[in-house]
Amino acid sequence: MSVLRHLRRDLPASIVVFLVAIPLSLGIAAASGAPLLSGLIAAVVGGIVAGALSGAPLQVSGPAAGLTVIVAGTIAEFGLAGTAAVVAVAGLIQILLGVSRLGRAALALSPAVVHGMLAGIGLVIALSQVHVLLGGAPQSEAWHNLRDLPGQLAGPHSMSLLLGMIAITVLLVWPRYPKVAKVPAALVAVLAATLVAVVTDADVDRVGLPGAPLDELIRPAWPDAPLDQIALAVVTIALVASVESLLSAVAVDRMHDGPRARLNRELIAQGTGNTVSGLLGGLPITGVIVRSSANVAAGARTRASAILHGVWIAVFVLLCAGLLEAIPLSALAAVLVVVGLRLISLAQIRTYIRHRELPTYLVTAGGVVAVDLLTGVALGLAAAVLLMLSRLVRCEVRTARNADGEHEVTISGTLAFLCSGRVSRRLNALPPGERVTVELHLDYLDHGAFQVIEDWREAYTKAGGEVTVRETHDGWFSRATQGRLGAGKSLVRRLGSWTQWQDLDRQRRNAMEAGIREFERHVAPLVQPHLAGLARDGQRPEQLFITCADSRLVPNLITASGPGDLFCVRNVGNIVPPAGGPDSSVGAAVEFAVDVLAVRTITVCGHSGCGAVRALMSGGAVGDLGRWLSRSGVHFPDSADEQGCCTANVAQQLRNLMTYPAVRKAVEDGRLTLAGFYFDLASARMYEVDETAGVPRPVSADPADQVS
């Protein structure tokens, strides 16, 4: 029954992905200089083989625009049969990487380098395919395509340009109409251009497929070339395909609430798919974000959708190849021009500007366009390393005078000998004979920089001044003073209560003020950039977290989350009154979270030792507290202990949530998930609670059993 239930969603989703994959697979094959059948073979293998083995069930694999430039160069160097052999061996390399459990190692590559590489590839694709769009032929080098573009624009244009412009117009306009946007824009664009070409009997180049596809499969042959050149091509395809697939799998994980991707298994699946595709004469495959996002948006639930989309492509090619031969090549070129330009994401560029990683992105993209892919990636990695080194030796020095007339010098960041000259100048600029507090907020302190501060302190003190050195986080300076610089483990910043902050500084007026000052001095500089981004862009939390008002429960602490992650509602007993009751405050928060913030999860979290649950168990609560607790709707089993009553309360609140129409509709549409948890204060462990109020299940293994 569960298979049939999922098939109701997977079957229509597979048809949507099939319609997206057909024009993209043909266009990518054309841009690669390969037979169009090779692109369709890769799509079939990506769906059936990679889909069946995939570690990311909702990811859809097939020929990808990101490999177009590499494949075109490989075909030019080794021919079609040689390229097929290279693809097959590259798949074996991917399998080896997956078996070696190196799946996550590919994610160590800087995202700025990866996205810069894709942007460069997108520009190369657009520059080549715009010539096809204009009725000409693309050159082998991006620079040559750019050089010849003015002449191509100035020359006479055939019907190809009109058909391409029709396709581009549809691609840009179609998604703006939500009622019809479920039909893939690429499919509509190609159909529209094809219809015009058929009606006008346009004399343009069209798709060409063999009459008997199974008889025209390319048989791989080992290239007649030096081994080092073959090895370079194999490794390049294996690594780029692996990185693109794994990044796509991680991105797809963010689109749904199903099982998370198993990256090593996904790498094995991609390798198997590439080996099979190469043996059949197909293009290399990767996990493709365009098809995968369409799959998730169409409501797919299991890997059956990806597998079925491959089956539909195979059936269509074998039985309906004549329909594909009516498609003008300029329509496919138009699709690729738009796809290529969309690889240059303005949102990503803005992100890298905010994170000061734009140089890495631009250097990588420029290298891919100006030279080749490997050179561009190498230049991007070099730029990323240089940026990292510049940040590692960066520190900030601030001087100010407080209301008591005391000079405050705050040094934060990484303090190495390269920065010691600037620190020395700022310290020596302080007037002599004053009281000075040096506040160190350091990630690292080397001996040269320590000596600069220590020498200045001794000289300043001898001249009649008073110097106090204070540290937070790691005790670098104090360890250096004791001759133990670099020894010992880093000290994690401790979480202090107001009372502890008051004990640290008795001169503060009260504990709250001490905590605020501590935050503004040491924590605010770290979180301010993130908070500024949230203030500018608004909140987009993924989760509504409903929990008790108990002071011992700290939601962001127990979920390891930060600002902008949780939309919280706290009340006595983590109660959600049923919809339509006299108290609408919780209901208002629920509806705002679902309808406005579009949260994907609502969590109800109870805890051990809950006073509200104890009051419900005893039935002794009166007044406002009694009236509030009566809205919980919970009834405890006669034999339940306190923990059982706490979990029963959580389960009841999950049922109460389903009385809200907005919640019920979002759950039924698959846009929202409800979750229940129970936090044990004594052991600091979280347990999952289901709606039947059964035995709570630990979310993770016992820490004592985990291997670090």
NUDO-836809 format. One record per residue (C-alpha): residue number from 0; x, y, z. Coordinates in nm, 3 decimals. Last residue first. Example, Ala and Ser with C-alpha at 12.3 -4.5 7.8 and 13.67 -1.06 7.14 Angstrom:
nr,c1,c2,c3
1,1.367,-0.106,0.714 .
0,1.230,-0.450,0.780 .
//
This chain:
nr,c1,c2,c3
707,3.480,1.091,1.816 .
706,3.329,0.746,1.851 .
705,2.983,0.749,2.000 .
704,2.876,0.511,2.274 .
703,2.922,0.754,2.560 .
702,2.729,1.012,2.362 .
701,2.427,0.778,2.369 .
700,2.304,0.751,2.014 .
699,2.091,1.025,1.863 .
698,1.723,1.126,1.863 .
697,1.646,0.894,2.155 .
696,1.301,0.732,2.114 .
695,1.011,0.822,2.341 .
694,0.789,0.524,2.435 .
693,0.449,0.575,2.279 .
692,0.250,0.895,2.288 .
691,0.046,0.797,1.979 .
690,0.144,1.125,1.814 .
689,0.512,1.036,1.814 .
688,0.775,1.165,2.058 .
687,1.146,1.195,1.975 .
686,1.392,1.218,2.263 .
685,1.656,1.484,2.335 .
684,1.936,1.442,2.586 .
683,2.075,1.678,2.851 .
682,2.094,1.388,3.100 .
681,1.926,1.572,3.389 .
680,1.717,1.802,3.171 .
679,1.553,1.530,2.963 .
678,1.411,1.698,2.652 .
677,1.098,1.553,2.492 .
676,1.027,1.600,2.123 .
675,0.730,1.611,1.884 .
674,0.741,1.679,1.512 .
673,0.490,1.810,1.258 .
672,0.590,1.834,0.892 .
671,0.475,2.098,0.644 .
670,0.467,2.146,0.267 .
669,0.342,1.794,0.183 .
668,0.006,1.923,0.060 .
667,-0.175,1.734,0.339 .
666,0.053,1.891,0.600 .
665,0.000,2.241,0.457 .
664,-0.378,2.189,0.451 .
663,-0.389,2.067,0.812 .
662,-0.170,2.349,0.938 .
661,-0.371,2.624,0.768 .
660,-0.699,2.465,0.882 .
659,-0.591,2.457,1.250 .
658,-0.728,2.144,1.418 .
657,-0.408,1.959,1.318 .
656,-0.215,2.158,1.580 .
655,-0.431,2.004,1.854 .
654,-0.310,1.658,1.753 .
653,0.051,1.771,1.795 .
652,-0.049,1.926,2.129 .
651,-0.183,1.586,2.238 .
650,0.147,1.413,2.155 .
649,0.342,1.668,2.361 .
648,0.110,1.615,2.659 .
647,0.146,1.238,2.629 .
646,0.525,1.286,2.634 .
645,0.505,1.481,2.960 .
644,0.257,1.232,3.110 .
643,0.484,0.938,3.023 .
642,0.779,1.116,3.183 .
641,0.577,1.177,3.500 .
640,0.461,0.815,3.524 .
639,0.169,0.680,3.327 .
638,-0.045,0.398,3.473 .
637,-0.378,0.583,3.457 .
636,-0.312,0.714,3.108 .
635,-0.313,1.096,3.097 .
634,-0.580,1.303,2.928 .
633,-0.463,1.612,2.739 .
632,-0.699,1.879,2.606 .
631,-0.439,2.150,2.668 .
630,-0.706,2.415,2.719 .
629,-0.751,2.314,3.085 .
628,-0.394,2.430,3.151 .
627,-0.488,2.791,3.072 .
626,-0.797,2.790,3.297 .
625,-0.596,2.638,3.582 .
624,-0.318,2.894,3.545 .
623,-0.567,3.181,3.531 .
622,-0.725,3.072,3.859 .
621,-0.677,2.719,3.989 .
620,-0.424,2.436,3.947 .
619,-0.482,2.133,4.171 .
618,-0.553,1.866,3.913 .
617,-0.257,1.664,4.042 .
616,-0.148,1.540,3.699 .
615,-0.228,1.873,3.533 .
614,-0.020,2.056,3.794 .
613,0.266,1.813,3.740 .
612,0.238,1.874,3.365 .
611,0.260,2.250,3.421 .
610,0.559,2.211,3.654 .
609,0.759,2.027,3.389 .
608,1.025,1.809,3.556 .
607,1.135,1.661,3.226 .
606,1.078,1.853,2.907 .
605,0.829,1.920,2.628 .
604,0.905,2.021,2.271 .
603,0.643,2.080,2.003 .
602,0.805,2.120,1.662 .
601,0.644,2.272,1.354 .
600,0.841,2.208,1.036 .
599,0.858,2.358,0.684 .
598,0.799,2.720,0.784 .
597,0.617,2.927,0.523 .
596,0.690,3.257,0.703 .
595,0.354,3.410,0.609 .
594,0.101,3.124,0.598 .
593,0.263,2.864,0.827 .
592,0.445,3.084,1.082 .
591,0.172,3.348,1.086 .
590,-0.094,3.079,1.132 .
589,0.092,2.922,1.424 .
588,0.165,3.259,1.589 .
587,-0.200,3.361,1.563 .
586,-0.309,3.025,1.703 .
585,-0.080,3.070,2.003 .
584,-0.230,3.412,2.079 .
583,-0.590,3.314,2.002 .
582,-0.720,3.226,2.350 .
581,-1.100,3.181,2.354 .
580,-1.089,2.864,2.141 .
579,-1.143,2.840,1.764 .
578,-0.844,2.621,1.694 .
577,-0.739,2.382,1.970 .
576,-0.509,2.528,2.238 .
575,-0.140,2.460,2.171 .
574,0.032,2.406,2.506 .
573,0.406,2.410,2.569 .
572,0.332,2.368,2.944 .
571,0.347,2.735,3.041 .
570,0.417,2.928,2.723 .
569,0.691,2.969,2.467 .
568,0.649,3.028,2.094 .
567,0.969,3.038,1.891 .
566,1.046,3.104,1.523 .
565,1.379,2.922,1.500 .
564,1.674,2.968,1.264 .
563,1.702,3.348,1.231 .
562,1.955,3.391,1.509 .
561,2.130,3.066,1.599 .
560,2.078,2.693,1.624 .
559,2.251,2.418,1.823 .
558,1.909,2.263,1.893 .
557,1.956,2.238,2.273 .
556,2.117,2.583,2.294 .
555,1.878,2.765,2.062 .
554,1.579,2.633,2.258 .
553,1.706,2.710,2.612 .
552,1.505,2.509,2.869 .
551,1.598,2.573,3.232 .
550,1.388,2.890,3.244 .
549,1.065,2.693,3.191 .
548,0.848,2.879,2.937 .
547,0.766,2.549,2.766 .
546,0.812,2.482,2.397 .
545,0.677,2.555,2.052 .
544,0.947,2.576,1.781 .
543,0.826,2.695,1.440 .
542,1.090,2.586,1.191 .
541,1.266,2.684,0.868 .
540,1.310,3.046,0.971 .
539,1.317,3.310,0.696 .
538,1.358,3.641,0.878 .
537,1.411,3.969,0.695 .
536,1.676,4.056,0.435 .
535,1.824,4.370,0.591 .
534,1.779,4.288,0.959 .
533,1.881,3.928,0.892 .
532,2.198,4.046,0.715 .
531,2.275,4.284,1.002 .
530,2.225,3.996,1.244 .
529,2.483,3.787,1.057 .
528,2.734,4.075,1.045 .
527,2.670,4.148,1.415 .
526,2.724,3.791,1.537 .
525,3.098,3.800,1.610 .
524,3.125,4.166,1.713 .
523,2.820,4.115,1.941 .
522,2.972,3.823,2.133 .
521,3.270,3.983,2.306 .
520,3.201,4.337,2.425 .
519,2.829,4.369,2.354 .
518,2.751,4.029,2.503 .
517,2.964,4.084,2.814 .
516,2.806,4.424,2.863 .
515,2.460,4.273,2.835 .
514,2.546,3.997,3.081 .
513,2.683,4.241,3.334 .
512,2.377,4.462,3.294 .
511,2.152,4.165,3.359 .
510,2.350,4.064,3.667 .
509,2.325,4.397,3.839 .
508,2.507,4.725,3.892 .
507,2.846,4.591,3.778 .
506,3.130,4.633,4.027 .
505,3.114,4.269,4.133 .
504,3.257,4.155,3.801 .
503,3.304,3.782,3.755 .
502,3.051,3.694,4.025 .
501,2.793,3.906,3.846 .
500,2.864,3.721,3.521 .
499,2.804,3.397,3.708 .
498,2.473,3.523,3.847 .
497,2.361,3.629,3.502 .
496,2.421,3.275,3.378 .
495,2.737,3.188,3.190 .
494,2.777,2.973,2.882 .
493,3.147,2.901,2.859 .
492,3.351,2.995,2.559 .
491,3.525,2.673,2.462 .
490,3.879,2.657,2.588 .
489,4.124,2.541,2.328 .
488,4.336,2.247,2.436 .
487,4.676,2.271,2.599 .
486,5.003,2.411,2.483 .
485,5.042,2.676,2.211 .
484,5.203,2.928,2.442 .
483,5.299,2.750,2.765 .
482,5.571,2.981,2.898 .
481,5.356,3.106,3.185 .
480,5.314,3.446,3.020 .
479,5.234,3.266,2.694 .
478,4.958,3.071,2.868 .
477,4.812,3.396,3.005 .
476,4.824,3.556,2.662 .
475,4.661,3.269,2.476 .
474,4.382,3.204,2.728 .
473,4.132,3.092,2.462 .
472,3.784,3.246,2.482 .
471,3.807,3.574,2.670 .
470,4.107,3.768,2.787 .
469,4.187,4.065,3.010 .
468,4.516,4.250,3.036 .
467,4.533,4.531,3.291 .
466,4.793,4.806,3.255 .
465,4.869,5.091,3.496 .
464,5.104,5.371,3.392 .
463,5.397,5.514,3.581 .
462,5.674,5.486,3.321 .
461,5.770,5.142,3.452 .
460,5.415,5.024,3.374 .
459,5.434,5.145,3.014 .
458,5.771,4.977,2.958 .
457,5.654,4.646,3.100 .
456,5.327,4.656,2.909 .
455,5.502,4.749,2.583 .
454,5.742,4.457,2.615 .
453,5.454,4.217,2.687 .
452,5.247,4.339,2.392 .
451,5.538,4.308,2.146 .
450,5.644,3.974,2.297 .
449,5.299,3.829,2.244 .
448,5.310,3.933,1.877 .
447,5.639,3.750,1.826 .
446,5.528,3.445,2.025 .
445,5.216,3.377,1.823 .
444,4.861,3.452,1.930 .
443,4.556,3.274,1.784 .
442,4.176,3.305,1.785 .
441,4.200,3.618,1.994 .
440,3.964,3.840,2.190 .
439,4.216,4.028,2.398 .
438,4.100,4.331,2.599 .
437,4.388,4.561,2.699 .
436,4.279,4.785,2.984 .
435,4.479,5.105,3.029 .
434,4.505,5.339,3.326 .
433,4.718,5.641,3.244 .
432,5.080,5.742,3.301 .
431,5.173,5.781,2.935 .
430,4.930,5.883,2.654 .
429,4.847,5.594,2.416 .
428,5.021,5.615,2.075 .
427,5.264,5.340,2.176 .
426,4.977,5.091,2.188 .
425,4.848,5.180,1.841 .
424,5.197,5.168,1.688 .
423,5.276,4.833,1.850 .
422,4.952,4.678,1.725 .
421,5.032,4.792,1.371 .
420,5.383,4.646,1.390 .
419,5.258,4.321,1.548 .
418,5.029,4.239,1.254 .
417,5.276,4.018,1.065 .
416,5.391,3.869,1.398 .
415,5.055,3.702,1.441 .
414,4.738,3.817,1.614 .
413,4.434,3.641,1.472 .
412,4.104,3.815,1.546 .
411,4.036,4.072,1.814 .
410,4.237,4.340,1.994 .
409,4.039,4.580,2.215 .
408,4.225,4.871,2.378 .
407,4.029,5.047,2.650 .
406,4.167,5.368,2.802 .
405,4.020,5.454,3.141 .
404,3.859,5.792,3.201 .
403,3.574,5.639,3.401 .
402,3.326,5.706,3.118 .
401,3.530,5.494,2.878 .
400,3.811,5.594,2.644 .
399,3.844,5.408,2.317 .
398,4.097,5.210,2.114 .
397,4.014,4.944,1.857 .
396,4.257,4.696,1.699 .
395,4.129,4.440,1.447 .
394,4.330,4.138,1.343 .
393,4.405,3.978,1.010 .
392,4.668,3.707,0.970 .
391,4.422,3.426,0.904 .
390,4.211,3.648,0.685 .
389,4.493,3.712,0.439 .
388,4.573,3.341,0.440 .
387,4.214,3.252,0.351 .
386,4.207,3.508,0.070 .
385,4.532,3.366,-0.069 .
384,4.394,3.011,-0.048 .
383,4.073,3.110,-0.228 .
382,4.271,3.285,-0.504 .
381,4.488,2.977,-0.554 .
380,4.178,2.759,-0.567 .
379,4.026,2.990,-0.827 .
378,4.342,2.984,-1.039 .
377,4.342,2.604,-1.030 .
376,3.971,2.595,-1.118 .
375,4.025,2.830,-1.413 .
374,4.327,2.636,-1.534 .
373,4.131,2.310,-1.521 .
372,3.835,2.461,-1.707 .
371,4.023,2.627,-1.990 .
370,4.192,2.956,-2.080 .
369,3.987,3.279,-2.099 .
368,3.642,3.144,-2.009 .
367,3.747,2.901,-1.734 .
366,4.003,3.149,-1.598 .
365,3.748,3.430,-1.585 .
364,3.499,3.214,-1.396 .
363,3.761,3.105,-1.143 .
362,3.903,3.456,-1.094 .
361,3.552,3.601,-1.061 .
360,3.437,3.355,-0.792 .
359,3.762,3.380,-0.594 .
358,3.752,3.761,-0.611 .
357,3.384,3.758,-0.494 .
356,3.468,3.591,-0.165 .
355,3.406,3.892,0.060 .
354,3.116,3.721,0.239 .
353,2.870,3.995,0.140 .
352,3.011,4.007,-0.214 .
351,2.996,3.627,-0.229 .
350,2.627,3.634,-0.141 .
349,2.556,3.906,-0.399 .
348,2.728,3.694,-0.664 .
347,2.524,3.391,-0.556 .
346,2.199,3.587,-0.594 .
345,2.315,3.715,-0.935 .
344,2.352,3.355,-1.053 .
343,2.564,3.297,-1.362 .
342,2.443,2.942,-1.433 .
341,2.131,3.116,-1.557 .
340,2.331,3.243,-1.855 .
339,2.404,2.886,-1.962 .
338,2.043,2.773,-1.925 .
337,1.922,3.070,-2.131 .
336,2.177,3.011,-2.408 .
335,2.108,2.636,-2.383 .
334,1.734,2.678,-2.446 .
333,1.806,2.906,-2.741 .
332,2.047,2.649,-2.886 .
331,1.773,2.386,-2.859 .
330,1.542,2.614,-3.057 .
329,1.820,2.685,-3.308 .
328,1.856,2.311,-3.365 .
327,1.501,2.303,-3.505 .
326,1.285,2.017,-3.367 .
325,1.109,1.808,-3.635 .
324,1.348,1.516,-3.577 .
323,1.210,1.471,-3.225 .
322,0.872,1.362,-3.362 .
321,1.036,1.094,-3.577 .
320,1.202,0.940,-3.269 .
319,0.861,0.833,-3.137 .
318,0.887,0.460,-3.063 .
317,1.245,0.392,-2.954 .
316,1.323,0.744,-2.834 .
315,0.991,0.778,-2.649 .
314,1.024,0.440,-2.479 .
313,1.376,0.520,-2.358 .
312,1.272,0.867,-2.236 .
311,0.970,0.723,-2.050 .
310,1.191,0.462,-1.879 .
309,1.436,0.728,-1.764 .
308,1.150,0.932,-1.613 .
307,1.035,0.612,-1.439 .
306,1.365,0.570,-1.256 .
305,1.371,0.932,-1.132 .
304,1.010,0.908,-1.009 .
303,1.062,0.568,-0.846 .
302,1.339,0.717,-0.629 .
301,1.075,0.816,-0.374 .
300,0.834,1.098,-0.279 .
299,0.798,1.312,-0.590 .
298,0.568,1.614,-0.548 .
297,0.620,1.807,-0.874 .
296,0.839,2.059,-0.689 .
295,1.074,1.779,-0.583 .
294,1.114,1.649,-0.938 .
293,1.147,1.998,-1.087 .
292,1.423,2.067,-0.832 .
291,1.596,1.746,-0.937 .
290,1.568,1.823,-1.310 .
289,1.728,2.167,-1.269 .
288,1.975,2.051,-1.000 .
287,2.130,1.780,-1.216 .
286,2.309,1.486,-1.052 .
285,2.580,1.405,-1.300 .
284,2.607,1.211,-1.622 .
283,2.880,1.158,-1.881 .
282,2.758,1.137,-2.242 .
281,2.642,0.808,-2.390 .
280,2.820,0.550,-2.605 .
279,2.665,0.245,-2.439 .
278,2.984,0.157,-2.249 .
277,3.018,0.522,-2.147 .
276,2.662,0.535,-2.011 .
275,2.716,0.214,-1.813 .
274,3.038,0.346,-1.657 .
273,2.882,0.686,-1.597 .
272,2.581,0.534,-1.421 .
271,2.797,0.314,-1.202 .
270,3.006,0.614,-1.103 .
269,2.698,0.822,-1.024 .
268,2.557,0.542,-0.808 .
267,2.889,0.496,-0.627 .
266,2.903,0.871,-0.558 .
265,2.544,0.865,-0.431 .
264,2.637,0.583,-0.194 .
263,2.920,0.797,-0.058 .
262,2.689,1.097,-0.028 .
261,2.405,0.941,0.164 .
260,2.142,1.211,0.108 .
259,1.892,1.288,0.383 .
258,1.560,1.103,0.403 .
257,1.253,1.319,0.340 .
256,1.194,1.679,0.448 .
255,1.240,1.840,0.108 .
254,1.415,2.127,-0.071 .
253,1.724,2.154,0.148 .
252,1.824,1.796,0.065 .
251,1.815,1.894,-0.304 .
250,2.101,2.139,-0.244 .
249,2.313,1.870,-0.076 .
248,2.247,1.633,-0.366 .
247,2.336,1.905,-0.619 .
246,2.664,1.970,-0.441 .
245,2.734,1.598,-0.450 .
244,2.655,1.566,-0.820 .
243,2.859,1.874,-0.920 .
242,3.158,1.758,-0.716 .
241,3.145,1.406,-0.855 .
240,3.100,1.512,-1.220 .
239,3.391,1.757,-1.187 .
238,3.611,1.494,-1.023 .
237,3.538,1.206,-1.259 .
236,3.545,1.419,-1.576 .
235,3.880,1.574,-1.483 .
234,4.028,1.244,-1.365 .
233,3.946,1.069,-1.693 .
232,4.067,1.358,-1.911 .
231,4.397,1.381,-1.721 .
230,4.444,1.004,-1.741 .
229,4.393,1.010,-2.119 .
228,4.650,1.287,-2.160 .
227,4.898,1.104,-1.935 .
226,4.847,0.780,-2.127 .
225,4.951,0.933,-2.458 .
224,4.685,0.900,-2.731 .
223,4.521,0.632,-2.945 .
222,4.202,0.633,-2.740 .
221,4.066,0.303,-2.604 .
220,3.750,0.223,-2.793 .
219,3.390,0.262,-2.675 .
218,3.116,0.133,-2.904 .
217,2.880,0.402,-3.022 .
216,2.519,0.287,-3.039 .
215,2.378,0.310,-3.390 .
214,2.204,-0.029,-3.409 .
213,1.996,0.040,-3.098 .
212,1.882,0.374,-3.242 .
211,1.734,0.226,-3.564 .
210,1.631,0.527,-3.773 .
209,1.926,0.728,-3.646 .
208,1.847,1.072,-3.503 .
207,1.891,1.417,-3.658 .
206,1.751,1.726,-3.494 .
205,1.691,2.011,-3.737 .
204,1.888,2.258,-3.943 .
203,1.666,2.525,-4.097 .
202,1.463,2.563,-4.416 .
201,1.137,2.665,-4.256 .
200,0.822,2.477,-4.362 .
199,0.623,2.772,-4.225 .
198,0.384,2.548,-4.027 .
197,0.661,2.305,-3.930 .
196,0.905,2.575,-3.817 .
195,0.631,2.758,-3.623 .
194,0.534,2.434,-3.448 .
193,0.897,2.357,-3.368 .
192,0.951,2.699,-3.211 .
191,0.642,2.658,-2.993 .
190,0.728,2.300,-2.897 .
189,1.085,2.397,-2.802 .
188,0.964,2.683,-2.583 .
187,0.686,2.474,-2.426 .
186,0.935,2.202,-2.334 .
185,1.186,2.448,-2.190 .
184,0.909,2.619,-1.987 .
183,0.816,2.294,-1.811 .
182,0.438,2.261,-1.755 .
181,0.386,2.348,-1.388 .
180,0.411,2.714,-1.494 .
179,0.057,2.710,-1.634 .
178,-0.132,2.858,-1.340 .
177,0.179,3.031,-1.206 .
176,0.216,3.263,-1.509 .
175,0.559,3.427,-1.482 .
174,0.732,3.096,-1.566 .
173,0.617,3.127,-1.933 .
172,0.767,3.471,-2.006 .
171,1.142,3.406,-2.007 .
170,1.144,3.062,-2.169 .
169,0.865,3.162,-2.411 .
168,1.062,3.463,-2.529 .
167,1.379,3.254,-2.564 .
166,1.197,2.996,-2.781 .
165,1.046,3.262,-3.007 .
164,1.388,3.427,-3.032 .
163,1.539,3.096,-3.144 .
162,1.274,3.046,-3.413 .
161,1.331,3.400,-3.543 .
160,1.709,3.354,-3.543 .
159,1.691,3.022,-3.727 .
158,1.477,3.178,-4.003 .
157,1.796,3.321,-4.146 .
156,2.011,3.613,-4.044 .
155,2.239,3.824,-4.261 .
154,2.564,3.943,-4.100 .
153,2.605,4.216,-3.838 .
152,2.542,3.984,-3.543 .
151,2.781,3.719,-3.676 .
150,3.046,3.984,-3.737 .
149,3.006,4.115,-3.381 .
148,3.022,3.755,-3.242 .
147,3.346,3.651,-3.413 .
146,3.576,3.766,-3.130 .
145,3.349,3.628,-2.858 .
144,3.330,3.290,-3.028 .
143,3.707,3.296,-3.080 .
142,3.762,3.376,-2.709 .
141,3.532,3.090,-2.608 .
140,3.737,2.846,-2.813 .
139,3.607,2.567,-3.041 .
138,3.409,2.798,-3.268 .
137,3.032,2.785,-3.306 .
136,2.858,2.764,-3.645 .
135,2.614,3.019,-3.784 .
134,2.237,3.061,-3.798 .
133,2.207,3.328,-3.531 .
132,2.097,3.074,-3.269 .
131,2.391,2.852,-3.364 .
130,2.621,3.150,-3.297 .
129,2.441,3.214,-2.966 .
128,2.525,2.855,-2.879 .
127,2.899,2.914,-2.848 .
126,2.889,3.228,-2.632 .
125,2.610,3.086,-2.414 .
124,2.799,2.763,-2.348 .
123,3.122,2.949,-2.258 .
122,2.927,3.181,-2.029 .
121,2.763,2.886,-1.853 .
120,3.100,2.714,-1.814 .
119,3.243,3.027,-1.651 .
118,2.944,3.051,-1.419 .
117,2.976,2.682,-1.333 .
116,3.344,2.726,-1.247 .
115,3.265,3.034,-1.039 .
114,2.998,2.832,-0.860 .
113,3.249,2.560,-0.779 .
112,3.528,2.802,-0.684 .
111,3.299,3.011,-0.463 .
110,3.167,2.689,-0.308 .
109,3.524,2.618,-0.189 .
108,3.615,2.253,-0.239 .
107,3.576,2.060,0.085 .
106,3.255,1.914,-0.060 .
105,3.459,1.662,-0.258 .
104,3.587,1.520,0.071 .
103,3.230,1.437,0.167 .
102,3.213,1.148,-0.076 .
101,3.554,1.009,0.014 .
100,3.416,0.690,0.163 .
99,3.675,0.470,-0.016 .
98,3.386,0.284,-0.181 .
97,3.261,0.620,-0.309 .
96,3.598,0.724,-0.447 .
95,3.640,0.383,-0.614 .
94,3.296,0.414,-0.772 .
93,3.389,0.759,-0.900 .
92,3.711,0.623,-1.053 .
91,3.510,0.347,-1.223 .
90,3.281,0.613,-1.369 .
89,3.581,0.797,-1.508 .
88,3.675,0.471,-1.682 .
87,3.337,0.461,-1.863 .
86,3.357,0.830,-1.955 .
85,3.708,0.786,-2.100 .
84,3.589,0.489,-2.306 .
83,3.298,0.691,-2.445 .
82,3.537,0.975,-2.523 .
81,3.757,0.737,-2.725 .
80,3.459,0.621,-2.929 .
79,3.350,0.980,-3.000 .
78,3.692,1.120,-3.088 .
77,3.995,1.153,-2.860 .
76,4.094,1.522,-2.870 .
75,3.787,1.694,-3.017 .
74,3.561,1.459,-2.820 .
73,3.748,1.540,-2.498 .
72,3.726,1.915,-2.562 .
71,3.350,1.898,-2.620 .
70,3.311,1.678,-2.312 .
69,3.493,1.926,-2.090 .
68,3.294,2.225,-2.220 .
67,2.962,2.046,-2.179 .
66,3.032,1.911,-1.830 .
65,2.846,2.183,-1.637 .
64,2.555,2.164,-1.881 .
63,2.469,1.824,-1.740 .
62,2.375,1.490,-1.899 .
61,2.151,1.295,-1.661 .
60,2.074,1.243,-1.296 .
59,1.762,1.314,-1.091 .
58,1.791,1.363,-0.714 .
57,1.489,1.256,-0.509 .
56,1.646,0.933,-0.382 .
55,1.982,1.085,-0.277 .
54,2.196,0.774,-0.219 .
53,2.115,0.669,-0.573 .
52,2.125,0.305,-0.685 .
51,1.795,0.295,-0.877 .
50,1.824,0.655,-0.993 .
49,2.180,0.609,-1.118 .
48,2.074,0.312,-1.331 .
47,1.725,0.412,-1.450 .
46,1.731,0.791,-1.466 .
45,2.096,0.858,-1.541 .
44,2.101,0.567,-1.787 .
43,1.804,0.707,-1.980 .
42,1.939,1.064,-1.973 .
41,2.285,0.947,-2.081 .
40,2.132,0.757,-2.372 .
39,1.935,1.070,-2.470 .
38,2.251,1.280,-2.475 .
37,2.436,1.022,-2.683 .
36,2.145,1.009,-2.931 .
35,2.210,1.374,-3.009 .
34,2.548,1.277,-3.153 .
33,2.824,1.469,-2.973 .
32,2.954,1.822,-3.038 .
31,2.907,1.909,-2.674 .
30,2.655,2.184,-2.751 .
29,2.443,1.938,-2.949 .
28,2.453,1.682,-2.668 .
27,2.357,1.949,-2.417 .
26,2.065,2.058,-2.635 .
25,1.928,1.708,-2.682 .
24,1.948,1.632,-2.309 .
23,1.790,1.967,-2.218 .
22,1.502,1.923,-2.462 .
21,1.413,1.572,-2.335 .
20,1.488,1.621,-1.963 .
19,1.215,1.873,-1.877 .
18,0.936,1.661,-2.028 .
17,1.071,1.350,-1.853 .
16,1.090,1.544,-1.523 .
15,0.721,1.634,-1.551 .
14,0.631,1.275,-1.643 .
13,0.825,1.142,-1.343 .
12,0.638,1.379,-1.112 .
11,0.304,1.244,-1.240 .
10,0.414,0.888,-1.148 .
9,0.588,0.971,-0.820 .
8,0.285,1.131,-0.655 .
7,0.030,0.851,-0.691 .
6,0.326,0.611,-0.679 .
5,0.383,0.708,-0.315 .
4,0.049,0.566,-0.208 .
3,0.095,0.264,-0.433 .
2,0.430,0.186,-0.269 .
1,0.283,0.242,0.081 .
0,0.000,0.000,0.000 .
//
